[in-house]
Each structure stands twice: as structure tokens, then as C-alpha cells.
Amino acid sequence: MNKKRPELTAPTAVEDDALTAAALADPDNLPLDDAQLAALRPARGRPRLAQPKVALTMRVDADVLEALKRSGPGWQTRVNSLLRNALALSAHH
């Protein structure tokens, strides 16, 4: 299941003028001055995690991997949860 990004449509000149006028009239949304604009830096990627995930290579039976993948997107996160739950159960025994 591939999710497609929605197609973006640029506003018309009239719509752009109306948006600009509305933004300039909003006291809570004042435009940035040149110094503020110059100080902006692009955001790069996701914030760092306190406990980042670690890549690993392991071997599993082909049917196990296929079943996990058939469960759909997010299967790797679910594997992490399965392993965490298994560890919690083994700690109680």
C-alpha cells in the first residue's frame, strides 16, 4: 500500500494577495524582518532520540519474515514490540 502525496496547487494571484493581506492583518502572526529571516536555519530530519534504534542483521526463517511483512507497514516496529514483550515475559520467569 503506497501512499501518494496529495498534489499541491499554487494559489492564484488573487488568492495569494488575500492570504498575504490576512497574514499582515494578524497581530499574532507578524512578518519576520530581514535579520530574523537571515537567522533561520532549515530543520534537518527528525529530532535525535534519547535511545536511538540500532540497525542489526539477523537470520530468520523465510516464512516468519514473510508473515511479518504481510502484516503491513510498521512491521519492523511491531517486531521490536514483540521482542520487548518477550524480554519482559522472560524476566518474570
C-alpha positions as CSV (number, residue, x, y, z in Angstrom):
1,M,0.0,0.0,0.0
2,N,1.8,3.1,-1.2
3,K,0.5,6.4,0.0
4,K,0.7,9.1,-2.6
5,R,1.3,12.7,-1.6
6,P,-1.5,15.0,-2.5
7,E,-0.9,17.1,-5.5
8,L,-0.2,20.7,-4.4
9,T,-1.7,23.6,-6.3
10,A,-0.2,27.1,-6.1
11,P,-2.7,29.8,-5.1
12,T,-3.8,32.2,-7.8
13,A,-2.6,35.8,-7.7
14,V,-5.9,36.9,-6.2
15,E,-5.8,34.1,-3.6
16,D,-2.1,34.9,-2.8
17,D,-3.0,38.6,-2.3
18,A,-5.9,37.7,0.0
19,L,-3.7,35.3,2.1
20,T,-0.9,38.0,2.3
21,A,-3.4,40.6,3.4
22,A,-4.9,38.3,6.1
23,A,-1.4,37.4,7.4
24,L,-0.4,41.1,7.6
25,A,-3.6,41.9,9.5
26,D,-3.0,39.2,12.1
27,P,-1.2,40.7,15.1
28,D,-0.2,37.3,16.3
29,N,1.5,36.5,13.0
30,L,3.7,39.4,12.3
31,P,6.0,39.1,9.3
32,L,9.7,38.4,10.0
33,D,12.2,41.2,9.4
34,D,15.3,40.7,7.2
35,A,17.5,39.9,10.3
36,Q,15.0,37.2,11.5
37,L,14.8,35.7,8.1
38,A,18.6,35.6,7.8
39,A,18.9,33.8,11.1
40,L,16.5,31.0,10.1
41,R,18.1,27.6,9.6
42,P,16.4,24.6,7.9
43,A,15.2,21.8,10.0
44,R,17.1,18.6,9.2
45,G,15.5,15.3,9.8
46,R,13.9,14.0,12.9
47,P,15.0,15.1,16.4
48,R,17.5,12.8,18.0
49,L,16.1,10.1,20.2
50,A,17.2,9.6,23.8
51,Q,17.6,5.9,23.0
52,P,18.2,5.7,19.2
53,K,17.4,2.5,17.4
54,V,20.3,0.3,16.3
55,A,20.5,-1.4,12.9
56,L,21.0,-5.2,13.0
57,T,21.4,-8.1,10.7
58,M,19.9,-11.4,11.8
59,R,18.7,-14.5,10.1
60,V,15.1,-15.8,10.5
61,D,13.1,-18.4,8.7
62,A,11.7,-17.1,5.4
63,D,8.1,-17.9,6.3
64,V,8.4,-15.9,9.6
65,L,9.8,-12.9,7.7
66,E,7.0,-13.1,5.1
67,A,4.3,-13.3,7.7
68,L,5.7,-10.2,9.5
69,K,5.9,-8.3,6.2
70,R,2.3,-9.3,5.3
71,S,1.1,-7.6,8.4
72,G,1.7,-4.3,6.6
73,P,3.7,-1.1,7.1
74,G,5.2,-0.8,10.5
75,W,6.1,-4.4,10.7
76,Q,9.6,-3.7,12.0
77,T,8.2,-1.6,14.8
78,R,5.9,-4.5,15.7
79,V,8.9,-6.9,15.7
80,N,10.6,-4.5,18.2
81,S,7.5,-4.7,20.4
82,L,7.3,-8.5,20.1
83,L,10.9,-8.7,21.2
84,R,10.4,-6.2,24.1
85,N,7.3,-8.2,25.3
86,A,9.3,-11.5,25.0
87,L,12.1,-10.0,27.1
88,A,9.6,-8.8,29.7
89,L,8.0,-12.2,29.9
90,S,11.3,-14.0,30.3
91,A,12.3,-11.6,33.1
92,H,9.2,-12.7,35.0
93,H,10.0,-16.4,34.8
